[in-house]
Amino acid sequence: MDAIRILIVDDHPLFRRGLHDVLSVEDDFEIVAEAATGSAALQVIRSIHPDVAIVDVNLPDTNGHEIVRWVTRERLPTRIILLTAYDDISQQRQALAEGAAAYCSKEVSPAWLVELIRHVAAGRYVVGQRVMTEQEKAAWLLNDSSTPPLSPREMEVLRLITQGMSNKEIASKLGISEQTVKNHVTAILRKLNVEDRTQAAVYALQYGWVRPS
């Protein structure tokens, strides 16, 4: 199988070196170029068409969103991963609506970034920890996620989860059985399409459904 050809775009040499060191050890990755500005990045993308470009949102001469728009307008095949210091749901939606393949925090773990790149190279879309097909991305963009898809009781449970409470503590707080709490948690994870309580809490805070305690 051909290696995934990667361009790294960031104006901080130390960060570029760190990314290079993390990614270059993967047998299926090839770092084909690095760039410190948006104009240099676009020149590389136009000339050698890397499979994936990892782009900092904030660059000296432009921003990552503008690079995404350029690539989309020119119908270039390179898929863009935007890295940001501030991960916000409205920015996620803007990025994918403009044509980005992924939008994630610079705090992402090296292991997840490696997997994220493979997902993007395979044609999928990623925001945070969520991986989507083209159809799922379209539905996600159309969905108004400012309104929680949860019942009032599930929202109560989710609010207490974000406060770090255990199932036993939630049961005591709400005056219900621990098994009932477990049932609510299972329903919450299913409806939000997340794997665990921590992801559910992060999801709720990102969308502003609950306020940080």
Backbone as a printed PyTorch tensor [residue, N CA C, xyz], in Angstrom:
tensor([[[  0.8380,  -1.1890,   0.0000],
         [  0.0000,   0.0000,   0.0000],
         [  0.8810,   1.2490,   0.0000]],

        [[  0.5020,   2.2490,  -0.8130],
         [  1.2770,   3.4870,  -0.8740],
         [  1.2090,   4.2280,   0.4530]],

        [[  2.3080,   4.8840,   0.8020],
         [  2.3400,   5.6760,   2.0350],
         [  1.4390,   6.8990,   1.8950]],

        [[  0.9050,   7.3570,   3.0200],
         [  0.1160,   8.5860,   3.0570],
         [  1.0910,   9.7630,   3.0330]],

        [[  0.9970,  10.5940,   2.0150],
         [  1.9290,  11.7080,   1.8260],
         [  1.4050,  12.9320,   2.5690]],

        [[  2.2140,  13.4600,   3.4860],
         [  1.7510,  14.4730,   4.4370],
         [  2.5450,  15.7730,   4.3160]],

        [[  1.8150,  16.8920,   4.3560],
         [  2.3980,  18.2310,   4.4470],
         [  2.0950,  18.7930,   5.8370]],

        [[  3.0970,  19.3470,   6.5040],
         [  2.9310,  19.9720,   7.8210],
         [  3.0400,  21.4860,   7.6580]],

        [[  2.0190,  22.2070,   8.1380],
         [  1.9920,  23.6660,   7.9860],
         [  1.8140,  24.3250,   9.3500]],

        [[  2.8580,  24.9780,   9.8340],
         [  2.8130,  25.6860,  11.1170],
         [  3.9750,  26.6740,  11.1390]],

        [[  3.7560,  27.8470,  11.7270],
         [  4.8210,  28.8540,  11.7180],
         [  5.8080,  28.6970,  12.8660]],

        [[  5.5920,  27.7280,  13.7390],
         [  6.5190,  27.4840,  14.8440],
         [  7.4260,  26.2940,  14.5040]],

        [[  8.7120,  26.5150,  14.2850],
         [  9.6250,  25.4270,  13.9060],
         [  9.6360,  24.2750,  14.9050]],

        [[  9.5460,  24.5920,  16.1910],
         [  9.5870,  23.5410,  17.2050],
         [  8.3660,  22.6350,  17.1070]],

        [[  7.1910,  23.2350,  16.8510],
         [  5.9730,  22.4360,  16.7140],
         [  6.0430,  21.5780,  15.4550]],

        [[  6.5360,  22.1610,  14.3550],
         [  6.6890,  21.3730,  13.1230],
         [  7.6140,  20.1880,  13.3530]],

        [[  8.7230,  20.4190,  14.0600],
         [  9.6750,  19.3450,  14.3350],
         [  9.0270,  18.2640,  15.1860]],

        [[  8.2340,  18.6870,  16.1740],
         [  7.5550,  17.7080,  17.0190],
         [  6.5960,  16.8410,  16.2260]],

        [[  5.8050,  17.4760,  15.3450],
         [  4.8960,  16.7090,  14.4900],
         [  5.6770,  15.7680,  13.5810]],

        [[  6.7280,  16.2860,  12.9880],
         [  7.5560,  15.4660,  12.0890],
         [  8.0770,  14.2370,  12.8220]],

        [[  8.5800,  14.4310,  14.0370],
         [  9.1460,  13.3140,  14.7950],
         [  8.0860,  12.2760,  15.1450]],

        [[  6.8810,  12.7410,  15.4930],
         [  5.7910,  11.8220,  15.8490],
         [  5.3430,  11.0120,  14.6350]],

        [[  5.1820,  11.6850,  13.4980],
         [  4.5810,  11.0420,  12.3270],
         [  5.5690,  10.2300,  11.4980]],

        [[  6.8230,  10.6350,  11.4880],
         [  7.7940,   9.9820,  10.5980],
         [  8.1270,   8.5560,  11.0140]],

        [[  7.8010,   8.1720,  12.2460],
         [  8.0920,   6.7990,  12.6810],
         [  7.0430,   5.8090,  12.1780]],

        [[  5.9320,   6.3200,  11.6340],
         [  4.8830,   5.4370,  11.1240],
         [  5.2470,   4.9460,   9.7240]],

        [[  5.2000,   3.6260,   9.5340],
         [  5.6160,   3.0430,   8.2570],
         [  4.7540,   3.4940,   7.0810]],

        [[  3.4810,   3.8250,   7.3530],
         [  2.5760,   4.1900,   6.2610],
         [  2.4770,   5.7010,   6.0570]],

        [[  3.3490,   6.4770,   6.7230],
         [  3.3670,   7.9280,   6.5500],
         [  4.6580,   8.3690,   5.8520]],

        [[  4.5400,   9.3720,   4.9970],
         [  5.7140,  10.0050,   4.3930],
         [  5.5490,  11.5220,   4.4920]],

        [[  6.4210,  12.1850,   5.2230],
         [  6.3870,  13.6460,   5.3080],
         [  7.0420,  14.1930,   4.0440]],

        [[  6.2470,  14.7630,   3.1490],
         [  6.7800,  15.1930,   1.8520],
         [  7.2160,  16.6530,   1.8510]],

        [[  6.6960,  17.4520,   2.7990],
         [  7.0790,  18.8670,   2.8390],
         [  6.6070,  19.4990,   4.1410]],

        [[  7.2190,  20.6440,   4.4490],
         [  6.7870,  21.4790,   5.5680],
         [  6.6850,  22.9140,   5.0710]],

        [[  5.8050,  23.6940,   5.7020],
         [  5.6540,  25.1010,   5.3270],
         [  5.3440,  25.9180,   6.5720]],

        [[  5.7780,  27.1880,   6.5560],
         [  5.5610,  28.0670,   7.7050],
         [  4.5060,  29.1320,   7.4380]],

        [[  4.0500,  29.2350,   6.1960],
         [  3.0450,  30.2440,   5.8360],
         [  1.9650,  29.6170,   4.9650]],

        [[  0.8390,  30.3190,   4.8700],
         [ -0.2370,  29.8340,   4.0280],
         [  0.1170,  29.8510,   2.5620]],

        [[  0.8020,  30.8970,   2.1120],
         [  1.1660,  30.9840,   0.6930],
         [  2.1250,  29.8700,   0.3020]],

        [[  3.0800,  29.5630,   1.1810],
         [  4.0090,  28.4600,   0.9020],
         [  3.2720,  27.1270,   0.8880]],

        [[  2.3230,  26.9780,   1.8060],
         [  1.5510,  25.7320,   1.8660],
         [  0.7520,  25.5210,   0.5910]],

        [[  0.0960,  26.5810,   0.1220],
         [ -0.7150,  26.4500,  -1.0860],
         [  0.1530,  26.1320,  -2.2940]],

        [[  1.3340,  26.7080,  -2.3450],
         [  2.2610,  26.4140,  -3.4450],
         [  2.6270,  24.9280,  -3.4550]],

        [[  2.8960,  24.3710,  -2.2650],
         [  3.2250,  22.9480,  -2.1630],
         [  2.0290,  22.0970,  -2.5680]],

        [[  0.8490,  22.4660,  -2.0720],
         [ -0.3560,  21.6890,  -2.3750],
         [ -0.6260,  21.6820,  -3.8730]],

        [[ -0.4660,  22.8390,  -4.5030],
         [ -0.6950,  22.9220,  -5.9500],
         [  0.3230,  22.1130,  -6.7490]],

        [[  1.5580,  22.0610,  -6.2590],
         [  2.6230,  21.4490,  -7.0600],
         [  2.7410,  19.9430,  -6.8750]],

        [[  2.6040,  19.4450,  -5.6420],
         [  2.8440,  18.0090,  -5.4390],
         [  1.6380,  17.2370,  -4.8970]],

        [[  0.5240,  17.9430,  -4.6260],
         [ -0.7180,  17.2840,  -4.2210],
         [ -0.5260,  16.2450,  -3.1000]],

        [[ -0.0530,  16.6550,  -1.9310],
         [  0.0320,  15.6920,  -0.8260],
         [ -1.3550,  15.1400,  -0.5030]],

        [[ -1.4020,  13.9440,   0.0610],
         [ -2.6930,  13.3460,   0.4050],
         [ -3.3760,  14.1190,   1.5290]],

        [[ -2.5880,  14.5080,   2.5260],
         [ -3.1100,  15.1700,   3.7230],
         [ -2.2180,  16.3580,   4.0730]],

        [[ -2.8370,  17.4800,   4.4270],
         [ -2.0940,  18.6360,   4.9500],
         [ -2.5890,  18.9230,   6.3610]],

        [[ -1.6550,  18.9650,   7.3080],
         [ -1.9790,  19.3100,   8.6930],
         [ -1.6580,  20.7870,   8.8580]],

        [[ -2.6850,  21.5990,   9.0860],
         [ -2.5420,  23.0520,   8.9840],
         [ -2.9520,  23.7360,  10.2870]],

        [[ -2.0720,  24.5800,  10.8120],
         [ -2.4150,  25.4110,  11.9620],
         [ -3.4610,  26.4400,  11.5250]],

        [[ -4.4650,  26.6640,  12.3610],
         [ -5.5010,  27.6370,  12.0180],
         [ -4.9190,  29.0440,  11.8950]],

        [[ -3.9870,  29.3980,  12.7580],
         [ -3.4110,  30.7490,  12.7570],
         [ -2.0150,  30.7490,  12.1410]],

        [[ -1.8960,  31.4280,  10.9910],
         [ -0.6140,  31.5360,  10.2920],
         [ -0.2840,  33.0120,  10.0770]],

        [[  0.9800,  33.3510,   9.8420],
         [  1.3680,  34.7650,   9.7430],
         [  0.6610,  35.5340,   8.6270]],

        [[  0.4550,  34.8890,   7.4800],
         [ -0.0730,  35.6090,   6.3230],
         [ -1.5380,  35.3280,   6.0280]],

        [[ -2.1130,  34.3450,   6.6890],
         [ -3.5150,  33.9910,   6.4490],
         [ -3.9590,  33.0960,   7.5930]],

        [[ -5.0660,  32.3720,   7.4090],
         [ -5.4720,  31.3920,   8.4180],
         [ -5.8560,  30.0900,   7.7450]],

        [[ -5.9730,  29.0570,   8.5530],
         [ -6.2500,  27.7320,   8.0150],
         [ -7.5550,  27.6500,   7.2550]],

        [[ -8.5610,  28.4050,   7.7060],
         [ -9.8530,  28.3980,   7.0130],
         [ -9.7010,  28.9000,   5.5780]],

        [[ -8.8650,  29.9090,   5.3860],
         [ -8.6600,  30.4450,   4.0360],
         [ -7.9750,  29.4090,   3.1450]],

        [[ -7.0390,  28.6620,   3.7090],
         [ -6.3860,  27.5990,   2.9340],
         [ -7.4080,  26.5480,   2.5150]],

        [[ -8.2890,  26.1810,   3.4400],
         [ -9.3530,  25.2210,   3.1100],
         [-10.1980,  25.7520,   1.9590]],

        [[-10.5630,  27.0230,   2.0180],
         [-11.3970,  27.6000,   0.9560],
         [-10.6620,  27.6110,  -0.3820]],

        [[ -9.3640,  27.9320,  -0.3630],
         [ -8.5710,  27.8970,  -1.6010],
         [ -8.5790,  26.4970,  -2.2100]],

        [[ -8.2780,  25.5170,  -1.3760],
         [ -8.1960,  24.1270,  -1.8520],
         [ -9.5430,  23.6680,  -2.3900]],

        [[-10.6220,  24.0500,  -1.7120],
         [-11.9640,  23.6700,  -2.1580],
         [-12.3070,  24.3360,  -3.4840]],

        [[-12.0320,  25.6360,  -3.5910],
         [-12.3380,  26.3680,  -4.8330],
         [-11.5800,  25.8040,  -6.0260]],

        [[-10.3220,  25.4540,  -5.7960],
         [ -9.4810,  24.9630,  -6.8920],
         [ -9.6160,  23.4560,  -7.1160]],

        [[-10.4830,  22.8250,  -6.3280],
         [-10.7510,  21.3830,  -6.4580],
         [ -9.4680,  20.5540,  -6.3670]],

        [[ -8.5990,  20.9460,  -5.4640],
         [ -7.3550,  20.1990,  -5.2560],
         [ -7.6460,  18.9660,  -4.3960]],

        [[ -6.9410,  17.8640,  -4.6340],
         [ -7.2760,  16.6010,  -3.9630],
         [ -6.8040,  16.4970,  -2.5100]],

        [[ -5.9230,  17.3850,  -2.0790],
         [ -5.3780,  17.2990,  -0.7180],
         [ -6.4760,  17.5040,   0.3210]],

        [[ -6.4920,  16.6360,   1.3340],
         [ -7.4680,  16.7530,   2.4230],
         [ -6.8140,  17.4940,   3.5910]],

        [[ -7.5480,  18.4410,   4.1560],
         [ -6.9900,  19.3500,   5.1560],
         [ -7.4410,  18.9760,   6.5670]],

        [[ -6.4680,  18.8580,   7.4690],
         [ -6.7290,  18.7310,   8.9040],
         [ -6.3460,  20.0600,   9.5440]],

        [[ -7.3030,  20.7380,  10.1660],
         [ -7.0120,  21.9920,  10.8520],
         [ -6.7270,  21.7220,  12.3240]],

        [[ -5.6140,  22.2480,  12.8040],
         [ -5.2600,  22.1590,  14.2220],
         [ -5.4430,  23.5290,  14.8580]],

        [[ -6.0450,  23.5550,  16.0340],
         [ -6.3470,  24.8170,  16.6840],
         [ -6.0250,  24.7750,  18.1700]],

        [[ -5.7160,  25.9340,  18.7180],
         [ -5.5020,  26.0280,  20.1630],
         [ -6.8310,  26.1560,  20.8900]],

        [[ -7.9070,  26.4790,  20.1390],
         [ -9.2150,  26.6890,  20.7560],
         [-10.2560,  25.9000,  19.9800]],

        [[-10.6880,  24.7770,  20.5300],
         [-11.6310,  23.8820,  19.8570],
         [-13.0500,  24.2850,  20.2170]],

        [[-13.7950,  24.7770,  19.2380],
         [-15.1350,  25.3070,  19.4590],
         [-16.0780,  24.6980,  18.4290]],

        [[-17.3100,  24.3610,  18.8540],
         [-18.2370,  23.6680,  17.9630],
         [-18.5820,  24.5090,  16.7370]],

        [[-18.7310,  25.8270,  16.8970],
         [-19.0600,  26.6620,  15.7410],
         [-17.9120,  26.6730,  14.7310]],

        [[-16.6720,  26.6600,  15.2370],
         [-15.5090,  26.6060,  14.3520],
         [-15.4000,  25.2460,  13.6660]],

        [[-15.7530,  24.1840,  14.3900],
         [-15.7700,  22.8480,  13.7870],
         [-16.7140,  22.8260,  12.5930]],

        [[-17.9210,  23.3410,  12.8080],
         [-18.9290,  23.3370,  11.7460],
         [-18.4830,  24.1990,  10.5640]],

        [[-17.9350,  25.3650,  10.8590],
         [-17.4540,  26.2330,   9.7830],
         [-16.3850,  25.5230,   8.9600]],

        [[-15.4440,  24.8850,   9.6450],
         [-14.3310,  24.2290,   8.9500],
         [-14.8220,  23.1300,   8.0150]],

        [[-15.6960,  22.2560,   8.5080],
         [-16.1650,  21.1540,   7.6650],
         [-17.0960,  21.6440,   6.5690]],

        [[-17.8770,  22.6900,   6.8500],
         [-18.7400,  23.2560,   5.8150],
         [-17.9120,  23.8560,   4.6850]],

        [[-16.7440,  24.3990,   5.0160],
         [-15.8650,  24.9980,   4.0050],
         [-15.1110,  23.9520,   3.1980]],

        [[-15.0170,  22.7280,   3.7280],
         [-14.3290,  21.6740,   2.9900],
         [-13.2110,  20.9710,   3.7230]],

        [[-12.9440,  21.3550,   4.9820],
         [-11.9130,  20.6520,   5.7530],
         [-12.3470,  19.2160,   6.0240]],

        [[-11.3670,  18.3380,   6.1730],
         [-11.6580,  16.9370,   6.4890],
         [-11.6770,  16.6940,   7.9880]],

        [[-10.9840,  17.5430,   8.7540],
         [-10.9350,  17.3520,  10.2070],
         [-10.6090,  18.6700,  10.8890]],

        [[-11.0580,  18.7730,  12.1360],
         [-10.7960,  19.9640,  12.9470],
         [-10.5860,  19.4830,  14.3640]],

        [[ -9.4020,  19.7190,  14.9170],
         [ -9.1550,  19.2160,  16.2640],
         [ -8.1750,  20.1010,  17.0170]],

        [[ -8.1490,  19.9090,  18.3220],
         [ -7.3110,  20.7080,  19.2050],
         [ -5.8410,  20.3220,  19.0750]],

        [[ -4.9620,  21.2940,  19.2990],
         [ -3.5300,  21.0070,  19.3450],
         [ -3.1680,  20.1710,  20.5690]],

        [[ -4.1120,  20.0150,  21.4880],
         [ -3.8780,  19.1850,  22.6690],
         [ -4.1140,  17.7020,  22.3730]],

        [[ -4.4470,  17.3720,  21.1340],
         [ -4.7110,  15.9840,  20.7500],
         [ -3.4950,  15.1150,  21.0720]],

        [[ -3.7590,  13.8790,  21.4860],
         [ -2.6510,  12.9710,  21.7870],
         [ -1.9770,  12.5260,  20.4900]],

        [[ -0.6770,  12.2470,  20.5230],
         [  0.0060,  11.7650,  19.3160],
         [ -0.6530,  10.5160,  18.7300]],

        [[ -1.0760,   9.5950,  19.6040],
         [ -1.6850,   8.3500,  19.1190],
         [ -2.9760,   8.6300,  18.3580]],

        [[ -3.7980,   9.5610,  18.8910],
         [ -5.0550,   9.8550,  18.1960],
         [ -4.7920,  10.6240,  16.9000]],

        [[ -3.8040,  11.5040,  16.8750],
         [ -3.4900,  12.2220,  15.6450],
         [ -3.0920,  11.2520,  14.5390]],

        [[ -2.3310,  10.2360,  14.8760],
         [ -1.9410,   9.2180,  13.8960],
         [ -3.1820,   8.5310,  13.3290]],

        [[ -4.1070,   8.1340,  14.2100],
         [ -5.3340,   7.4830,  13.7510],
         [ -6.1920,   8.4490,  12.9460]],

        [[ -6.2520,   9.6930,  13.3960],
         [ -7.0400,  10.7090,  12.7050],
         [ -6.5570,  10.8790,  11.2640]],

        [[ -5.2520,  10.9290,  11.0790],
         [ -4.6930,  11.0720,   9.7260],
         [ -5.1030,   9.8920,   8.8520]],

        [[ -5.0670,   8.6980,   9.4130],
         [ -5.4720,   7.5110,   8.6360],
         [ -6.9520,   7.5740,   8.2670]],

        [[ -7.7870,   8.0300,   9.2020],
         [ -9.2140,   8.1910,   8.8960],
         [ -9.4060,   9.1810,   7.7490]],

        [[ -8.7320,  10.3110,   7.8260],
         [ -8.8720,  11.3500,   6.8060],
         [ -8.3730,  10.8490,   5.4510]],

        [[ -7.2480,  10.1630,   5.4410],
         [ -6.7080,   9.6300,   4.1830],
         [ -7.6500,   8.6120,   3.5530]],

        [[ -8.4570,   7.9560,   4.3920],
         [ -9.4130,   6.9580,   3.9030],
         [-10.7410,   7.5850,   3.4760]],

        [[-10.8250,   8.9220,   3.5550],
         [-12.0210,   9.6040,   3.0770],
         [-13.0350,   9.9580,   4.1380]],

        [[-12.6760,   9.7460,   5.3960],
         [-13.6080,  10.0720,   6.4740],
         [-13.3660,  11.4880,   7.0090]],

        [[-14.2640,  11.9200,   7.8980],
         [-14.2070,  13.2570,   8.4920],
         [-14.1390,  13.1190,  10.0100]],

        [[-13.4090,  14.0340,  10.6510],
         [-13.2070,  13.9250,  12.0960],
         [-13.3480,  15.2940,  12.7520]],

        [[-14.1380,  15.3450,  13.8330],
         [-14.1550,  16.5160,  14.7160],
         [-13.9710,  15.9920,  16.1350]],

        [[-12.9440,  16.4750,  16.8070],
         [-12.6560,  15.9510,  18.1400],
         [-12.3540,  14.4650,  18.0580]],

        [[-13.1800,  13.6680,  18.7370],
         [-13.0400,  12.2130,  18.7130],
         [-14.0830,  11.5590,  17.8070]],

        [[-14.8710,  12.3610,  17.1320],
         [-15.9700,  11.8280,  16.3230],
         [-15.5200,  11.6100,  14.8820]],

        [[-15.7250,  10.3920,  14.3750],
         [-15.3510,  10.0240,  13.0080],
         [-16.6270,   9.8260,  12.1990]],

        [[-16.6980,  10.4420,  11.0160],
         [-17.9240,  10.4070,  10.2180],
         [-17.6480,  10.0670,   8.7540]],

        [[-18.6270,   9.4160,   8.1340],
         [-18.6080,   9.2480,   6.6830],
         [-19.0860,  10.5530,   6.0370]],

        [[-19.0360,  10.6090,   4.7220],
         [-19.5360,  11.7890,   3.9960],
         [-21.0030,  12.0490,   4.3360]],

        [[-21.8110,  10.9770,   4.3600],
         [-23.2320,  11.1220,   4.6470],
         [-23.4620,  11.5730,   6.0890]],

        [[-22.6960,  11.0070,   7.0100],
         [-22.8270,  11.3940,   8.4180],
         [-22.3950,  12.8440,   8.6310]],

        [[-21.3630,  13.2590,   7.9120],
         [-20.9220,  14.6540,   8.0140],
         [-22.0180,  15.5970,   7.5370]],

        [[-22.6560,  15.2520,   6.4140],
         [-23.7220,  16.1000,   5.8780],
         [-24.8710,  16.2200,   6.8740]],

        [[-25.2410,  15.0920,   7.4880],
         [-26.3140,  15.1120,   8.4820],
         [-25.9060,  15.9340,   9.7000]],

        [[-24.6440,  15.8040,  10.1070],
         [-24.1310,  16.5500,  11.2660],
         [-24.1660,  18.0480,  11.0050]],

        [[-23.8250,  18.4580,   9.7910],
         [-23.8450,  19.8780,   9.4570],
         [-25.2630,  20.4280,   9.4170]],

        [[-26.2160,  19.5890,   9.0210],
         [-27.6070,  20.0350,   8.9460],
         [-28.2810,  20.0540,  10.3080]],

        [[-27.7860,  19.2210,  11.2100],
         [-28.4270,  19.0840,  12.5190],
         [-28.1210,  20.2850,  13.4010]],

        [[-29.1470,  20.8240,  14.0290],
         [-28.9560,  21.9180,  14.9860],
         [-28.6390,  21.3220,  16.3380]],

        [[-27.3600,  21.2350,  16.6530],
         [-26.9530,  20.5840,  17.8930],
         [-26.9960,  21.5140,  19.0950]],

        [[-27.5990,  22.6970,  18.9200],
         [-27.7750,  23.5570,  20.0850],
         [-28.9030,  23.0430,  20.9650]],

        [[-29.7380,  22.1360,  20.4060],
         [-30.8300,  21.5500,  21.1780],
         [-30.4840,  20.1110,  21.5170]],

        [[-30.3550,  19.7590,  22.7860],
         [-29.9760,  18.3950,  23.1630],
         [-31.0370,  17.3760,  22.7470]],

        [[-30.6390,  16.2100,  22.2140],
         [-31.5940,  15.1650,  21.8330],
         [-31.9370,  14.2630,  23.0160]],

        [[-31.9600,  14.8190,  24.2230],
         [-32.1380,  14.0260,  25.4360],
         [-33.4110,  14.4280,  26.1600]],

        [[-33.9380,  13.4860,  26.9300],
         [-35.1040,  13.7790,  27.7620],
         [-34.6830,  14.6630,  28.9390]],

        [[-35.6460,  15.3180,  29.5970],
         [-35.2940,  16.1420,  30.7630],
         [-34.5340,  15.3620,  31.8370]],

        [[-34.9460,  14.1170,  32.1060],
         [-34.2530,  13.3200,  33.1230],
         [-32.8290,  12.9800,  32.6710]],

        [[-32.6700,  12.6390,  31.3890],
         [-31.3250,  12.3550,  30.8730],
         [-30.4300,  13.5890,  30.9680]],

        [[-31.0120,  14.7670,  30.7470],
         [-30.2340,  16.0010,  30.8900],
         [-29.8030,  16.2130,  32.3370]],

        [[-30.6790,  15.8680,  33.2900],
         [-30.3000,  15.9630,  34.7030],
         [-29.1070,  15.0600,  34.9990]],

        [[-29.1870,  13.8260,  34.4990],
         [-28.0980,  12.8660,  34.7160],
         [-26.8160,  13.3700,  34.0640]],

        [[-26.9290,  13.8730,  32.8380],
         [-25.7490,  14.3700,  32.1290],
         [-25.1220,  15.5530,  32.8720]],

        [[-25.9500,  16.4410,  33.3980],
         [-25.4350,  17.5940,  34.1430],
         [-24.6270,  17.1310,  35.3550]],

        [[-25.1190,  16.0950,  36.0380],
         [-24.4110,  15.5810,  37.2120],
         [-23.1440,  14.8180,  36.8100]],

        [[-23.1780,  14.1750,  35.6410],
         [-21.9670,  13.5200,  35.1250],
         [-20.8700,  14.5590,  34.9120]],

        [[-21.2440,  15.7210,  34.3580],
         [-20.2420,  16.7640,  34.1080],
         [-19.6570,  17.3130,  35.4070]],

        [[-20.3660,  17.0920,  36.5180],
         [-19.8590,  17.5150,  37.8260],
         [-18.9860,  16.4450,  38.4770]],

        [[-18.7950,  15.3310,  37.7640],
         [-17.9090,  14.2830,  38.2510],
         [-18.5570,  13.2830,  39.1850]],

        [[-19.8850,  13.2690,  39.2400],
         [-20.5730,  12.3520,  40.1520],
         [-20.5810,  10.9280,  39.6100]],

        [[-20.5150,   9.9570,  40.5090],
         [-20.6370,   8.5420,  40.1510],
         [-22.1130,   8.1890,  39.9940]],

        [[-22.3870,   6.9960,  39.4500],
         [-23.7750,   6.5440,  39.3220],
         [-24.4660,   6.4980,  40.6820]],

        [[-23.7440,   6.0240,  41.6880],
         [-24.3160,   5.9300,  43.0370],
         [-24.6690,   7.3140,  43.5730]],

        [[-23.7890,   8.2750,  43.3680],
         [-24.0430,   9.6430,  43.8370],
         [-25.2050,  10.2790,  43.0810]],

        [[-25.2840,  10.0130,  41.7790],
         [-26.3920,  10.5490,  40.9830],
         [-27.7130,   9.9570,  41.4500]],

        [[-27.7150,   8.6460,  41.7090],
         [-28.9290,   7.9810,  42.1910],
         [-29.4110,   8.6090,  43.4890]],

        [[-28.4870,   8.8530,  44.4080],
         [-28.8400,   9.4720,  45.6900],
         [-29.3610,  10.8890,  45.4890]],

        [[-28.7150,  11.6350,  44.6180],
         [-29.1000,  13.0250,  44.3640],
         [-30.4980,  13.1260,  43.7750]],

        [[-30.8260,  12.2170,  42.8500],
         [-32.1070,  12.2850,  42.1420],
         [-33.1910,  11.4300,  42.7780]],

        [[-32.8210,  10.6170,  43.7790],
         [-33.8060,   9.7660,  44.4400],
         [-34.2990,   8.6300,  43.5720]],

        [[-33.3960,   8.0770,  42.7600],
         [-33.7410,   6.9420,  41.9000],
         [-32.7190,   5.8370,  42.1300]],

        [[-32.9890,   4.6430,  41.5740],
         [-32.0770,   3.5230,  41.7910],
         [-30.8180,   3.6780,  40.9390]],

        [[-29.7490,   3.0170,  41.3770],
         [-28.5030,   3.0680,  40.6220],
         [-28.6680,   2.4160,  39.2540]],

        [[-29.4990,   1.3640,  39.1720],
         [-29.7410,   0.7100,  37.8900],
         [-30.4380,   1.6570,  36.9180]],

        [[-31.3660,   2.4560,  37.4470],
         [-32.0450,   3.4360,  36.5910],
         [-31.0510,   4.4580,  36.0490]],

        [[-30.1150,   4.8780,  36.8980],
         [-29.0670,   5.7980,  36.4440],
         [-28.2480,   5.1500,  35.3320]],

        [[-27.8730,   3.8760,  35.5210],
         [-27.1030,   3.1650,  34.4980],
         [-27.8600,   3.1230,  33.1740]],

        [[-29.1780,   2.9040,  33.2540],
         [-29.9970,   2.8740,  32.0400],
         [-29.9820,   4.2360,  31.3410]],

        [[-30.0770,   5.3030,  32.1440],
         [-30.0340,   6.6520,  31.5720],
         [-28.6770,   6.9210,  30.9180]],

        [[-27.5950,   6.5080,  31.5840],
         [-26.2520,   6.7290,  31.0390],
         [-26.0930,   5.9930,  29.7100]],

        [[-26.5770,   4.7570,  29.6440],
         [-26.5160,   3.9840,  28.4010],
         [-27.2530,   4.7050,  27.2790]],

        [[-28.4390,   5.2460,  27.5980],
         [-29.2270,   5.9680,  26.5980],
         [-28.5120,   7.2390,  26.1450]],

        [[-27.8860,   7.9360,  27.0930],
         [-27.1560,   9.1670,  26.7660],
         [-26.0050,   8.8760,  25.8060]],

        [[-25.2180,   7.8450,  26.1130],
         [-24.0780,   7.4950,  25.2590],
         [-24.5460,   7.1230,  23.8550]],

        [[-25.6510,   6.3870,  23.7860],
         [-26.1760,   5.9710,  22.4790],
         [-26.6570,   7.1830,  21.6740]],

        [[-27.4110,   8.0600,  22.3070],
         [-27.9660,   9.2170,  21.6000],
         [-26.8880,  10.2030,  21.1460]],

        [[-25.8300,  10.3300,  21.9460],
         [-24.7590,  11.2670,  21.5990],
         [-23.6800,  10.6220,  20.7320]],

        [[-23.7960,   9.2960,  20.5410],
         [-22.8220,   8.5580,  19.7260],
         [-21.4040,   8.7240,  20.2670]],

        [[-21.2750,   8.5610,  21.5940],
         [-19.9660,   8.6210,  22.2450],
         [-19.7490,   7.3310,  23.0270]],

        [[-18.4980,   7.0930,  23.4360],
         [-18.1450,   5.7960,  24.0070],
         [-18.1680,   5.7480,  25.5270]],

        [[-18.0050,   6.8910,  26.1830],
         [-17.9380,   6.8390,  27.6390],
         [-18.4440,   8.1380,  28.2590]],

        [[-18.5130,   8.1490,  29.5950],
         [-19.0500,   9.2890,  30.3320],
         [-18.2210,  10.5550,  30.1050]],

        [[-16.9100,  10.3910,  30.0380],
         [-16.0460,  11.5570,  29.8470],
         [-16.3460,  12.2390,  28.5220]],

        [[-16.4810,  11.4460,  27.4540],
         [-16.7970,  12.0240,  26.1480],
         [-18.1630,  12.6980,  26.1680]],

        [[-19.1280,  12.0970,  26.8830],
         [-20.4630,  12.6950,  26.9900],
         [-20.3880,  14.0520,  27.6830]],

        [[-19.5910,  14.1330,  28.7490],
         [-19.4390,  15.3940,  29.4800],
         [-18.7970,  16.4620,  28.6020]],

        [[-17.7370,  16.0720,  27.8840],
         [-17.0600,  17.0170,  26.9880],
         [-18.0230,  17.5070,  25.9120]],

        [[-18.8010,  16.5940,  25.3450],
         [-19.7860,  16.9130,  24.3050],
         [-20.7780,  17.9490,  24.8170]],

        [[-21.3140,  17.7090,  26.0310],
         [-22.3050,  18.6150,  26.6120],
         [-21.7270,  20.0030,  26.8530]],

        [[-20.4910,  20.0560,  27.3180],
         [-19.8480,  21.3470,  27.5820],
         [-19.5350,  22.0800,  26.2780]],

        [[-19.0940,  21.3350,  25.2600],
         [-18.7770,  21.9450,  23.9630],
         [-20.0030,  22.6160,  23.3580]],

        [[-21.1570,  21.9350,  23.4550],
         [-22.3760,  22.4540,  22.8440],
         [-23.1010,  23.4590,  23.7360]],

        [[-22.5840,  23.6720,  24.9500],
         [-23.2020,  24.6380,  25.8450],
         [-24.4910,  24.1660,  26.4720]],

        [[-24.7170,  22.8270,  26.4920],
         [-25.9380,  22.3070,  27.1160],
         [-25.9020,  22.4640,  28.6260]],

        [[-24.7070,  22.4030,  29.1900],
         [-24.5320,  22.6140,  30.6310],
         [-23.3890,  23.5980,  30.8270]],

        [[-23.4080,  24.2750,  31.9480],
         [-22.3380,  25.2190,  32.2690],
         [-21.2890,  24.5280,  33.1250]],

        [[-20.0170,  24.8520,  32.9280],
         [-18.9770,  24.2710,  33.7910],
         [-19.2580,  24.6050,  35.2470]],

        [[-19.0900,  23.6140,  36.1240],
         [-19.3720,  23.8380,  37.5490],
         [-18.1930,  24.5240,  38.2200]]])
